[in-house]
Amino acid sequence: MEAQLIQKEEISSLSFKNSMSISQHPNLIHQIEQATILGNAHHSKVSIYFHDDTNLKKVETTIWAAGSKFICLKGGVWIPISRLVEIKM
């Protein structure tokens, strides 16, 4: 399945309400940690692949912070970690 490229500003209008089983990259937590370091130290953008309630999406942006359940992107946009598929540097 091809990921739909979207802008970071569109994420707040997406829905994450439905329960889904997502196949996640086995090193996803490590990818989140590395992407957060890149975002904070170098302001580097990464490609984030994730599922909303309709299909696979891709956004190219900076990760500023990561918690136990969400990642925070530049601009205060949040994505649930349970919906992440992979992060490419």
PDB file of N, CA, C and O in Angstrom:
ATOM      1  N   MET A   1       0.848  -1.188   0.000  1.00  0.00           N
ATOM      2  CA  MET A   1       0.000   0.000   0.000  1.00  0.00           C
ATOM      3  C   MET A   1       0.889   1.244   0.000  1.00  0.00           C
ATOM      4  O   MET A   1       1.837   1.325   0.780  1.00  0.00           O
ATOM      5  N   GLU A   2       0.598   2.185  -0.842  1.00  0.00           N
ATOM      6  CA  GLU A   2       1.322   3.442  -0.948  1.00  0.00           C
ATOM      7  C   GLU A   2       0.822   4.418   0.114  1.00  0.00           C
ATOM      8  O   GLU A   2      -0.383   4.569   0.315  1.00  0.00           O
ATOM      9  N   ALA A   3       1.751   5.069   0.781  1.00  0.00           N
ATOM     10  CA  ALA A   3       1.385   6.047   1.807  1.00  0.00           C
ATOM     11  C   ALA A   3       0.989   7.366   1.159  1.00  0.00           C
ATOM     12  O   ALA A   3       1.613   7.806   0.193  1.00  0.00           O
ATOM     13  N   GLN A   4      -0.044   7.988   1.693  1.00  0.00           N
ATOM     14  CA  GLN A   4      -0.503   9.302   1.222  1.00  0.00           C
ATOM     15  C   GLN A   4       0.332  10.369   1.918  1.00  0.00           C
ATOM     16  O   GLN A   4       0.310  10.475   3.144  1.00  0.00           O
ATOM     17  N   LEU A   5       1.074  11.166   1.135  1.00  0.00           N
ATOM     18  CA  LEU A   5       1.885  12.237   1.688  1.00  0.00           C
ATOM     19  C   LEU A   5       0.977  13.392   2.097  1.00  0.00           C
ATOM     20  O   LEU A   5       0.179  13.889   1.302  1.00  0.00           O
ATOM     21  N   ILE A   6       1.118  13.805   3.358  1.00  0.00           N
ATOM     22  CA  ILE A   6       0.310  14.923   3.856  1.00  0.00           C
ATOM     23  C   ILE A   6       1.221  15.947   4.518  1.00  0.00           C
ATOM     24  O   ILE A   6       2.385  15.668   4.804  1.00  0.00           O
ATOM     25  N   GLN A   7       0.682  17.123   4.754  1.00  0.00           N
ATOM     26  CA  GLN A   7       1.396  18.174   5.467  1.00  0.00           C
ATOM     27  C   GLN A   7       1.135  18.022   6.970  1.00  0.00           C
ATOM     28  O   GLN A   7       0.073  17.557   7.384  1.00  0.00           O
ATOM     29  N   LYS A   8       2.110  18.420   7.764  1.00  0.00           N
ATOM     30  CA  LYS A   8       1.989  18.324   9.230  1.00  0.00           C
ATOM     31  C   LYS A   8       0.722  18.998   9.739  1.00  0.00           C
ATOM     32  O   LYS A   8       0.085  18.507  10.671  1.00  0.00           O
ATOM     33  N   GLU A   9       0.355  20.123   9.130  1.00  0.00           N
ATOM     34  CA  GLU A   9      -0.815  20.884   9.577  1.00  0.00           C
ATOM     35  C   GLU A   9      -2.129  20.122   9.375  1.00  0.00           C
ATOM     36  O   GLU A   9      -3.135  20.465   9.996  1.00  0.00           O
ATOM     37  N   GLU A  10      -2.137  19.106   8.529  1.00  0.00           N
ATOM     38  CA  GLU A  10      -3.348  18.312   8.274  1.00  0.00           C
ATOM     39  C   GLU A  10      -3.600  17.269   9.361  1.00  0.00           C
ATOM     40  O   GLU A  10      -4.721  16.777   9.488  1.00  0.00           O
ATOM     41  N   ILE A  11      -2.584  16.924  10.144  1.00  0.00           N
ATOM     42  CA  ILE A  11      -2.699  15.835  11.115  1.00  0.00           C
ATOM     43  C   ILE A  11      -3.768  16.110  12.159  1.00  0.00           C
ATOM     44  O   ILE A  11      -4.476  15.191  12.571  1.00  0.00           O
ATOM     45  N   SER A  12      -3.899  17.356  12.594  1.00  0.00           N
ATOM     46  CA  SER A  12      -4.888  17.667  13.641  1.00  0.00           C
ATOM     47  C   SER A  12      -6.321  17.414  13.182  1.00  0.00           C
ATOM     48  O   SER A  12      -7.217  17.304  14.018  1.00  0.00           O
ATOM     49  N   SER A  13      -6.559  17.319  11.877  1.00  0.00           N
ATOM     50  CA  SER A  13      -7.910  17.045  11.373  1.00  0.00           C
ATOM     51  C   SER A  13      -8.154  15.549  11.146  1.00  0.00           C
ATOM     52  O   SER A  13      -9.256  15.157  10.760  1.00  0.00           O
ATOM     53  N   LEU A  14      -7.142  14.713  11.380  1.00  0.00           N
ATOM     54  CA  LEU A  14      -7.290  13.272  11.188  1.00  0.00           C
ATOM     55  C   LEU A  14      -7.913  12.631  12.422  1.00  0.00           C
ATOM     56  O   LEU A  14      -7.859  13.184  13.521  1.00  0.00           O
ATOM     57  N   SER A  15      -8.506  11.453  12.223  1.00  0.00           N
ATOM     58  CA  SER A  15      -9.133  10.729  13.324  1.00  0.00           C
ATOM     59  C   SER A  15      -8.298   9.505  13.701  1.00  0.00           C
ATOM     60  O   SER A  15      -7.818   8.777  12.831  1.00  0.00           O
ATOM     61  N   PHE A  16      -8.130   9.289  15.010  1.00  0.00           N
ATOM     62  CA  PHE A  16      -7.414   8.136  15.547  1.00  0.00           C
ATOM     63  C   PHE A  16      -8.293   7.410  16.565  1.00  0.00           C
ATOM     64  O   PHE A  16      -7.788   6.871  17.550  1.00  0.00           O
ATOM     65  N   LYS A  17      -9.600   7.395  16.331  1.00  0.00           N
ATOM     66  CA  LYS A  17     -10.543   6.860  17.315  1.00  0.00           C
ATOM     67  C   LYS A  17     -10.772   5.354  17.207  1.00  0.00           C
ATOM     68  O   LYS A  17     -10.983   4.694  18.224  1.00  0.00           O
ATOM     69  N   ASN A  18     -10.734   4.797  15.995  1.00  0.00           N
ATOM     70  CA  ASN A  18     -11.009   3.374  15.805  1.00  0.00           C
ATOM     71  C   ASN A  18      -9.860   2.519  16.325  1.00  0.00           C
ATOM     72  O   ASN A  18      -8.694   2.901  16.221  1.00  0.00           O
ATOM     73  N   SER A  19     -10.195   1.372  16.879  1.00  0.00           N
ATOM     74  CA  SER A  19      -9.186   0.429  17.338  1.00  0.00           C
ATOM     75  C   SER A  19      -8.617  -0.298  16.126  1.00  0.00           C
ATOM     76  O   SER A  19      -9.366  -0.817  15.298  1.00  0.00           O
ATOM     77  N   MET A  20      -7.284  -0.335  16.023  1.00  0.00           N
ATOM     78  CA  MET A  20      -6.635  -0.970  14.875  1.00  0.00           C
ATOM     79  C   MET A  20      -5.435  -1.778  15.340  1.00  0.00           C
ATOM     80  O   MET A  20      -4.800  -1.463  16.347  1.00  0.00           O
ATOM     81  N   SER A  21      -5.141  -2.822  14.584  1.00  0.00           N
ATOM     82  CA  SER A  21      -3.921  -3.577  14.789  1.00  0.00           C
ATOM     83  C   SER A  21      -2.942  -3.139  13.705  1.00  0.00           C
ATOM     84  O   SER A  21      -3.180  -3.365  12.519  1.00  0.00           O
ATOM     85  N   ILE A  22      -1.842  -2.514  14.114  1.00  0.00           N
ATOM     86  CA  ILE A  22      -0.864  -1.952  13.194  1.00  0.00           C
ATOM     87  C   ILE A  22       0.405  -2.799  13.243  1.00  0.00           C
ATOM     88  O   ILE A  22       0.891  -3.137  14.322  1.00  0.00           O
ATOM     89  N   SER A  23       0.934  -3.135  12.081  1.00  0.00           N
ATOM     90  CA  SER A  23       2.217  -3.821  12.011  1.00  0.00           C
ATOM     91  C   SER A  23       3.313  -2.765  12.089  1.00  0.00           C
ATOM     92  O   SER A  23       3.486  -1.967  11.168  1.00  0.00           O
ATOM     93  N   GLN A  24       4.055  -2.770  13.205  1.00  0.00           N
ATOM     94  CA  GLN A  24       5.071  -1.756  13.443  1.00  0.00           C
ATOM     95  C   GLN A  24       6.474  -2.316  13.215  1.00  0.00           C
ATOM     96  O   GLN A  24       6.726  -3.506  13.405  1.00  0.00           O
ATOM     97  N   HIS A  25       7.376  -1.431  12.806  1.00  0.00           N
ATOM     98  CA  HIS A  25       8.773  -1.809  12.625  1.00  0.00           C
ATOM     99  C   HIS A  25       9.304  -2.337  13.953  1.00  0.00           C
ATOM    100  O   HIS A  25       9.007  -1.762  14.999  1.00  0.00           O
ATOM    101  N   PRO A  26      10.092  -3.430  13.936  1.00  0.00           N
ATOM    102  CA  PRO A  26      10.567  -4.005  15.204  1.00  0.00           C
ATOM    103  C   PRO A  26      11.447  -3.064  16.033  1.00  0.00           C
ATOM    104  O   PRO A  26      11.536  -3.225  17.250  1.00  0.00           O
ATOM    105  N   ASN A  27      12.090  -2.098  15.403  1.00  0.00           N
ATOM    106  CA  ASN A  27      12.942  -1.145  16.128  1.00  0.00           C
ATOM    107  C   ASN A  27      12.301   0.233  16.229  1.00  0.00           C
ATOM    108  O   ASN A  27      13.008   1.239  16.281  1.00  0.00           O
ATOM    109  N   LEU A  28      10.979   0.292  16.259  1.00  0.00           N
ATOM    110  CA  LEU A  28      10.270   1.571  16.245  1.00  0.00           C
ATOM    111  C   LEU A  28      10.665   2.478  17.410  1.00  0.00           C
ATOM    112  O   LEU A  28      10.869   3.675  17.209  1.00  0.00           O
ATOM    113  N   ILE A  29      10.777   1.938  18.612  1.00  0.00           N
ATOM    114  CA  ILE A  29      11.123   2.767  19.770  1.00  0.00           C
ATOM    115  C   ILE A  29      12.505   3.391  19.573  1.00  0.00           C
ATOM    116  O   ILE A  29      12.708   4.563  19.888  1.00  0.00           O
ATOM    117  N   HIS A  30      13.444   2.621  19.059  1.00  0.00           N
ATOM    118  CA  HIS A  30      14.775   3.155  18.761  1.00  0.00           C
ATOM    119  C   HIS A  30      14.685   4.238  17.679  1.00  0.00           C
ATOM    120  O   HIS A  30      15.359   5.264  17.777  1.00  0.00           O
ATOM    121  N   GLN A  31      13.868   4.020  16.660  1.00  0.00           N
ATOM    122  CA  GLN A  31      13.686   5.020  15.609  1.00  0.00           C
ATOM    123  C   GLN A  31      13.133   6.325  16.193  1.00  0.00           C
ATOM    124  O   GLN A  31      13.578   7.411  15.821  1.00  0.00           O
ATOM    125  N   ILE A  32      12.174   6.215  17.098  1.00  0.00           N
ATOM    126  CA  ILE A  32      11.597   7.406  17.742  1.00  0.00           C
ATOM    127  C   ILE A  32      12.678   8.151  18.527  1.00  0.00           C
ATOM    128  O   ILE A  32      12.782   9.374  18.433  1.00  0.00           O
ATOM    129  N   GLU A  33      13.477   7.422  19.294  1.00  0.00           N
ATOM    130  CA  GLU A  33      14.540   8.044  20.081  1.00  0.00           C
ATOM    131  C   GLU A  33      15.541   8.761  19.180  1.00  0.00           C
ATOM    132  O   GLU A  33      15.916   9.900  19.456  1.00  0.00           O
ATOM    133  N   GLN A  34      15.975   8.104  18.105  1.00  0.00           N
ATOM    134  CA  GLN A  34      16.946   8.707  17.184  1.00  0.00           C
ATOM    135  C   GLN A  34      16.364   9.923  16.470  1.00  0.00           C
ATOM    136  O   GLN A  34      17.043  10.937  16.312  1.00  0.00           O
ATOM    137  N   ALA A  35      15.114   9.823  16.041  1.00  0.00           N
ATOM    138  CA  ALA A  35      14.464  10.936  15.340  1.00  0.00           C
ATOM    139  C   ALA A  35      14.280  12.134  16.269  1.00  0.00           C
ATOM    140  O   ALA A  35      14.379  13.278  15.827  1.00  0.00           O
ATOM    141  N   THR A  36      14.012  11.881  17.554  1.00  0.00           N
ATOM    142  CA  THR A  36      13.864  12.966  18.528  1.00  0.00           C
ATOM    143  C   THR A  36      15.197  13.677  18.739  1.00  0.00           C
ATOM    144  O   THR A  36      15.244  14.904  18.827  1.00  0.00           O
ATOM    145  N   ILE A  37      16.273  12.911  18.820  1.00  0.00           N
ATOM    146  CA  ILE A  37      17.605  13.513  18.948  1.00  0.00           C
ATOM    147  C   ILE A  37      17.915  14.363  17.723  1.00  0.00           C
ATOM    148  O   ILE A  37      18.388  15.493  17.854  1.00  0.00           O
ATOM    149  N   LEU A  38      17.652  13.827  16.528  1.00  0.00           N
ATOM    150  CA  LEU A  38      17.888  14.589  15.294  1.00  0.00           C
ATOM    151  C   LEU A  38      17.058  15.866  15.263  1.00  0.00           C
ATOM    152  O   LEU A  38      17.540  16.913  14.832  1.00  0.00           O
ATOM    153  N   GLY A  39      15.818  15.779  15.717  1.00  0.00           N
ATOM    154  CA  GLY A  39      14.930  16.934  15.706  1.00  0.00           C
ATOM    155  C   GLY A  39      15.382  18.030  16.645  1.00  0.00           C
ATOM    156  O   GLY A  39      15.334  19.211  16.302  1.00  0.00           O
ATOM    157  N   ASN A  40      15.822  17.642  17.830  1.00  0.00           N
ATOM    158  CA  ASN A  40      16.224  18.623  18.832  1.00  0.00           C
ATOM    159  C   ASN A  40      17.627  19.180  18.583  1.00  0.00           C
ATOM    160  O   ASN A  40      17.851  20.381  18.731  1.00  0.00           O
ATOM    161  N   ALA A  41      18.554  18.330  18.213  1.00  0.00           N
ATOM    162  CA  ALA A  41      19.940  18.762  18.051  1.00  0.00           C
ATOM    163  C   ALA A  41      20.216  19.416  16.701  1.00  0.00           C
ATOM    164  O   ALA A  41      20.994  20.365  16.606  1.00  0.00           O
ATOM    165  N   HIS A  42      19.566  18.893  15.655  1.00  0.00           N
ATOM    166  CA  HIS A  42      19.893  19.342  14.299  1.00  0.00           C
ATOM    167  C   HIS A  42      18.702  19.901  13.526  1.00  0.00           C
ATOM    168  O   HIS A  42      18.858  20.356  12.393  1.00  0.00           O
ATOM    169  N   HIS A  43      17.528  19.871  14.122  1.00  0.00           N
ATOM    170  CA  HIS A  43      16.296  20.316  13.455  1.00  0.00           C
ATOM    171  C   HIS A  43      16.077  19.568  12.144  1.00  0.00           C
ATOM    172  O   HIS A  43      15.560  20.126  11.176  1.00  0.00           O
ATOM    173  N   SER A  44      16.481  18.287  12.126  1.00  0.00           N
ATOM    174  CA  SER A  44      16.371  17.456  10.928  1.00  0.00           C
ATOM    175  C   SER A  44      14.980  16.862  10.799  1.00  0.00           C
ATOM    176  O   SER A  44      14.376  16.430  11.781  1.00  0.00           O
ATOM    177  N   LYS A  45      14.486  16.850   9.574  1.00  0.00           N
ATOM    178  CA  LYS A  45      13.191  16.238   9.289  1.00  0.00           C
ATOM    179  C   LYS A  45      13.363  14.747   9.060  1.00  0.00           C
ATOM    180  O   LYS A  45      14.400  14.292   8.577  1.00  0.00           O
ATOM    181  N   VAL A  46      12.329  13.995   9.413  1.00  0.00           N
ATOM    182  CA  VAL A  46      12.275  12.556   9.169  1.00  0.00           C
ATOM    183  C   VAL A  46      10.954  12.237   8.474  1.00  0.00           C
ATOM    184  O   VAL A  46      10.027  13.047   8.482  1.00  0.00           O
ATOM    185  N   SER A  47      10.877  11.056   7.877  1.00  0.00           N
ATOM    186  CA  SER A  47       9.629  10.596   7.266  1.00  0.00           C
ATOM    187  C   SER A  47       8.926   9.686   8.264  1.00  0.00           C
ATOM    188  O   SER A  47       9.471   8.661   8.673  1.00  0.00           O
ATOM    189  N   ILE A  48       7.716  10.067   8.649  1.00  0.00           N
ATOM    190  CA  ILE A  48       6.942   9.312   9.627  1.00  0.00           C
ATOM    191  C   ILE A  48       5.778   8.647   8.903  1.00  0.00           C
ATOM    192  O   ILE A  48       4.943   9.319   8.298  1.00  0.00           O
ATOM    193  N   TYR A  49       5.732   7.319   8.970  1.00  0.00           N
ATOM    194  CA  TYR A  49       4.642   6.548   8.375  1.00  0.00           C
ATOM    195  C   TYR A  49       3.695   6.141   9.491  1.00  0.00           C
ATOM    196  O   TYR A  49       4.120   5.580  10.502  1.00  0.00           O
ATOM    197  N   PHE A  50       2.415   6.424   9.307  1.00  0.00           N
ATOM    198  CA  PHE A  50       1.432   6.124  10.350  1.00  0.00           C
ATOM    199  C   PHE A  50       0.063   5.889   9.726  1.00  0.00           C
ATOM    200  O   PHE A  50      -0.186   6.262   8.579  1.00  0.00           O
ATOM    201  N   HIS A  51      -0.823   5.262  10.504  1.00  0.00           N
ATOM    202  CA  HIS A  51      -2.205   5.016  10.087  1.00  0.00           C
ATOM    203  C   HIS A  51      -3.138   5.930  10.859  1.00  0.00           C
ATOM    204  O   HIS A  51      -3.050   6.027  12.083  1.00  0.00           O
ATOM    205  N   ASP A  52      -4.030   6.600  10.144  1.00  0.00           N
ATOM    206  CA  ASP A  52      -5.166   7.234  10.809  1.00  0.00           C
ATOM    207  C   ASP A  52      -6.309   6.226  10.691  1.00  0.00           C
ATOM    208  O   ASP A  52      -6.054   5.049  10.439  1.00  0.00           O
ATOM    209  N   ASP A  53      -7.548   6.652  10.864  1.00  0.00           N
ATOM    210  CA  ASP A  53      -8.668   5.713  10.789  1.00  0.00           C
ATOM    211  C   ASP A  53      -8.997   5.273   9.362  1.00  0.00           C
ATOM    212  O   ASP A  53      -9.803   4.362   9.176  1.00  0.00           O
ATOM    213  N   THR A  54      -8.385   5.907   8.344  1.00  0.00           N
ATOM    214  CA  THR A  54      -8.737   5.555   6.964  1.00  0.00           C
ATOM    215  C   THR A  54      -7.640   4.834   6.203  1.00  0.00           C
ATOM    216  O   THR A  54      -7.918   3.834   5.541  1.00  0.00           O
ATOM    217  N   ASN A  55      -6.387   5.312   6.276  1.00  0.00           N
ATOM    218  CA  ASN A  55      -5.327   4.659   5.502  1.00  0.00           C
ATOM    219  C   ASN A  55      -3.940   5.069   5.989  1.00  0.00           C
ATOM    220  O   ASN A  55      -3.791   5.802   6.966  1.00  0.00           O
ATOM    221  N   LEU A  56      -2.930   4.571   5.275  1.00  0.00           N
ATOM    222  CA  LEU A  56      -1.537   4.859   5.600  1.00  0.00           C
ATOM    223  C   LEU A  56      -1.170   6.260   5.135  1.00  0.00           C
ATOM    224  O   LEU A  56      -1.452   6.645   4.000  1.00  0.00           O
ATOM    225  N   LYS A  57      -0.540   7.015   6.024  1.00  0.00           N
ATOM    226  CA  LYS A  57      -0.125   8.380   5.732  1.00  0.00           C
ATOM    227  C   LYS A  57       1.386   8.498   5.931  1.00  0.00           C
ATOM    228  O   LYS A  57       2.007   7.679   6.609  1.00  0.00           O
ATOM    229  N   LYS A  58       1.963   9.543   5.318  1.00  0.00           N
ATOM    230  CA  LYS A  58       3.378   9.864   5.484  1.00  0.00           C
ATOM    231  C   LYS A  58       3.485  11.367   5.661  1.00  0.00           C
ATOM    232  O   LYS A  58       2.862  12.137   4.929  1.00  0.00           O
ATOM    233  N   VAL A  59       4.284  11.780   6.642  1.00  0.00           N
ATOM    234  CA  VAL A  59       4.539  13.196   6.852  1.00  0.00           C
ATOM    235  C   VAL A  59       6.045  13.370   7.027  1.00  0.00           C
ATOM    236  O   VAL A  59       6.701  12.554   7.675  1.00  0.00           O
ATOM    237  N   GLU A  60       6.579  14.424   6.451  1.00  0.00           N
ATOM    238  CA  GLU A  60       8.002  14.725   6.589  1.00  0.00           C
ATOM    239  C   GLU A  60       8.133  15.956   7.466  1.00  0.00           C
ATOM    240  O   GLU A  60       7.799  17.069   7.058  1.00  0.00           O
ATOM    241  N   THR A  61       8.628  15.737   8.682  1.00  0.00           N
ATOM    242  CA  THR A  61       8.680  16.813   9.668  1.00  0.00           C
ATOM    243  C   THR A  61       9.696  16.490  10.758  1.00  0.00           C
ATOM    244  O   THR A  61      10.430  15.506  10.662  1.00  0.00           O
ATOM    245  N   THR A  62       9.732  17.314  11.779  1.00  0.00           N
ATOM    246  CA  THR A  62      10.648  17.172  12.905  1.00  0.00           C
ATOM    247  C   THR A  62       9.896  16.655  14.123  1.00  0.00           C
ATOM    248  O   THR A  62       8.804  17.129  14.437  1.00  0.00           O
ATOM    249  N   ILE A  63      10.492  15.674  14.812  1.00  0.00           N
ATOM    250  CA  ILE A  63       9.930  15.200  16.081  1.00  0.00           C
ATOM    251  C   ILE A  63      10.624  15.960  17.202  1.00  0.00           C
ATOM    252  O   ILE A  63      11.849  15.923  17.322  1.00  0.00           O
ATOM    253  N   TRP A  64       9.832  16.653  18.026  1.00  0.00           N
ATOM    254  CA  TRP A  64      10.400  17.437  19.128  1.00  0.00           C
ATOM    255  C   TRP A  64      10.457  16.653  20.428  1.00  0.00           C
ATOM    256  O   TRP A  64      11.379  16.834  21.222  1.00  0.00           O
ATOM    257  N   ALA A  65       9.468  15.776  20.654  1.00  0.00           N
ATOM    258  CA  ALA A  65       9.428  15.050  21.926  1.00  0.00           C
ATOM    259  C   ALA A  65       8.667  13.746  21.747  1.00  0.00           C
ATOM    260  O   ALA A  65       7.864  13.589  20.827  1.00  0.00           O
ATOM    261  N   ALA A  66       8.943  12.812  22.658  1.00  0.00           N
ATOM    262  CA  ALA A  66       8.242  11.534  22.647  1.00  0.00           C
ATOM    263  C   ALA A  66       7.882  11.164  24.073  1.00  0.00           C
ATOM    264  O   ALA A  66       8.709  11.249  24.981  1.00  0.00           O
ATOM    265  N   GLY A  67       6.641  10.754  24.258  1.00  0.00           N
ATOM    266  CA  GLY A  67       6.190  10.280  25.555  1.00  0.00           C
ATOM    267  C   GLY A  67       5.951   8.784  25.493  1.00  0.00           C
ATOM    268  O   GLY A  67       6.477   8.105  24.611  1.00  0.00           O
ATOM    269  N   SER A  68       5.175   8.275  26.404  1.00  0.00           N
ATOM    270  CA  SER A  68       4.905   6.839  26.408  1.00  0.00           C
ATOM    271  C   SER A  68       3.803   6.455  25.424  1.00  0.00           C
ATOM    272  O   SER A  68       3.716   5.302  25.003  1.00  0.00           O
ATOM    273  N   LYS A  69       2.951   7.434  25.055  1.00  0.00           N
ATOM    274  CA  LYS A  69       1.832   7.114  24.169  1.00  0.00           C
ATOM    275  C   LYS A  69       1.768   7.966  22.901  1.00  0.00           C
ATOM    276  O   LYS A  69       1.070   7.601  21.954  1.00  0.00           O
ATOM    277  N   PHE A  70       2.475   9.083  22.864  1.00  0.00           N
ATOM    278  CA  PHE A  70       2.408   9.998  21.717  1.00  0.00           C
ATOM    279  C   PHE A  70       3.791  10.530  21.370  1.00  0.00           C
ATOM    280  O   PHE A  70       4.694  10.560  22.207  1.00  0.00           O
ATOM    281  N   ILE A  71       3.938  10.956  20.092  1.00  0.00           N
ATOM    282  CA  ILE A  71       5.091  11.763  19.710  1.00  0.00           C
ATOM    283  C   ILE A  71       4.565  13.168  19.427  1.00  0.00           C
ATOM    284  O   ILE A  71       3.435  13.343  18.972  1.00  0.00           O
ATOM    285  N   CYS A  72       5.395  14.151  19.699  1.00  0.00           N
ATOM    286  CA  CYS A  72       5.032  15.547  19.478  1.00  0.00           C
ATOM    287  C   CYS A  72       5.897  16.089  18.345  1.00  0.00           C
ATOM    288  O   CYS A  72       7.125  16.023  18.398  1.00  0.00           O
ATOM    289  N   LEU A  73       5.244  16.620  17.331  1.00  0.00           N
ATOM    290  CA  LEU A  73       5.935  17.193  16.185  1.00  0.00           C
ATOM    291  C   LEU A  73       6.089  18.689  16.374  1.00  0.00           C
ATOM    292  O   LEU A  73       5.465  19.286  17.252  1.00  0.00           O
ATOM    293  N   LYS A  74       6.919  19.282  15.547  1.00  0.00           N
ATOM    294  CA  LYS A  74       7.076  20.731  15.554  1.00  0.00           C
ATOM    295  C   LYS A  74       5.699  21.359  15.370  1.00  0.00           C
ATOM    296  O   LYS A  74       4.936  20.934  14.503  1.00  0.00           O
ATOM    297  N   GLY A  75       5.382  22.349  16.162  1.00  0.00           N
ATOM    298  CA  GLY A  75       4.093  23.017  16.063  1.00  0.00           C
ATOM    299  C   GLY A  75       3.055  22.460  17.014  1.00  0.00           C
ATOM    300  O   GLY A  75       1.892  22.859  16.952  1.00  0.00           O
ATOM    301  N   GLY A  76       3.447  21.538  17.903  1.00  0.00           N
ATOM    302  CA  GLY A  76       2.509  21.003  18.888  1.00  0.00           C
ATOM    303  C   GLY A  76       1.503  20.010  18.340  1.00  0.00           C
ATOM    304  O   GLY A  76       0.412  19.869  18.893  1.00  0.00           O
ATOM    305  N   VAL A  77       1.849  19.320  17.263  1.00  0.00           N
ATOM    306  CA  VAL A  77       0.979  18.294  16.674  1.00  0.00           C
ATOM    307  C   VAL A  77       1.369  16.946  17.274  1.00  0.00           C
ATOM    308  O   VAL A  77       2.553  16.635  17.397  1.00  0.00           O
ATOM    309  N   TRP A  78       0.368  16.146  17.646  1.00  0.00           N
ATOM    310  CA  TRP A  78       0.603  14.860  18.303  1.00  0.00           C
ATOM    311  C   TRP A  78       0.108  13.701  17.443  1.00  0.00           C
ATOM    312  O   TRP A  78      -0.926  13.800  16.784  1.00  0.00           O
ATOM    313  N   ILE A  79       0.881  12.573  17.460  1.00  0.00           N
ATOM    314  CA  ILE A  79       0.479  11.328  16.788  1.00  0.00           C
ATOM    315  C   ILE A  79       0.616  10.204  17.812  1.00  0.00           C
ATOM    316  O   ILE A  79       1.641  10.102  18.485  1.00  0.00           O
ATOM    317  N   PRO A  80      -0.415   9.356  17.935  1.00  0.00           N
ATOM    318  CA  PRO A  80      -0.307   8.224  18.865  1.00  0.00           C
ATOM    319  C   PRO A  80       0.776   7.241  18.410  1.00  0.00           C
ATOM    320  O   PRO A  80       0.825   6.875  17.236  1.00  0.00           O
ATOM    321  N   ILE A  81       1.634   6.817  19.321  1.00  0.00           N
ATOM    322  CA  ILE A  81       2.671   5.839  18.994  1.00  0.00           C
ATOM    323  C   ILE A  81       2.047   4.532  18.521  1.00  0.00           C
ATOM    324  O   ILE A  81       2.632   3.831  17.695  1.00  0.00           O
ATOM    325  N   SER A  82       0.881   4.202  19.030  1.00  0.00           N
ATOM    326  CA  SER A  82       0.213   2.943  18.620  1.00  0.00           C
ATOM    327  C   SER A  82      -0.165   2.951  17.141  1.00  0.00           C
ATOM    328  O   SER A  82      -0.463   1.895  16.582  1.00  0.00           O
ATOM    329  N   ARG A  83      -0.159   4.124  16.492  1.00  0.00           N
ATOM    330  CA  ARG A  83      -0.496   4.232  15.064  1.00  0.00           C
ATOM    331  C   ARG A  83       0.721   4.380  14.169  1.00  0.00           C
ATOM    332  O   ARG A  83       0.585   4.424  12.947  1.00  0.00           O
ATOM    333  N   LEU A  84       1.926   4.457  14.763  1.00  0.00           N
ATOM    334  CA  LEU A  84       3.134   4.579  13.958  1.00  0.00           C
ATOM    335  C   LEU A  84       3.516   3.244  13.337  1.00  0.00           C
ATOM    336  O   LEU A  84       3.388   2.193  13.965  1.00  0.00           O
ATOM    337  N   VAL A  85       3.983   3.298  12.104  1.00  0.00           N
ATOM    338  CA  VAL A  85       4.459   2.108  11.409  1.00  0.00           C
ATOM    339  C   VAL A  85       5.975   2.101  11.389  1.00  0.00           C
ATOM    340  O   VAL A  85       6.604   1.100  11.733  1.00  0.00           O
ATOM    341  N   GLU A  86       6.564   3.224  10.982  1.00  0.00           N
ATOM    342  CA  GLU A  86       8.014   3.310  10.825  1.00  0.00           C
ATOM    343  C   GLU A  86       8.433   4.768  10.719  1.00  0.00           C
ATOM    344  O   GLU A  86       7.649   5.622  10.305  1.00  0.00           O
ATOM    345  N   ILE A  87       9.676   5.043  11.096  1.00  0.00           N
ATOM    346  CA  ILE A  87      10.253   6.370  10.934  1.00  0.00           C
ATOM    347  C   ILE A  87      11.546   6.201  10.154  1.00  0.00           C
ATOM    348  O   ILE A  87      12.416   5.421  10.540  1.00  0.00           O
ATOM    349  N   LYS A  88      11.666   6.930   9.064  1.00  0.00           N
ATOM    350  CA  LYS A  88      12.876   6.854   8.234  1.00  0.00           C
ATOM    351  C   LYS A  88      13.636   8.168   8.346  1.00  0.00           C
ATOM    352  O   LYS A  88      13.075   9.251   8.185  1.00  0.00           O
ATOM    353  N   MET A  89      14.945   8.038   8.628  1.00  0.00           N
ATOM    354  CA  MET A  89      15.803   9.214   8.787  1.00  0.00           C
ATOM    355  C   MET A  89      16.309   9.666   7.427  1.00  0.00           C
ATOM    356  O   MET A  89      17.050  10.645   7.338  1.00  0.00           O
TER     357      MET A  89
END
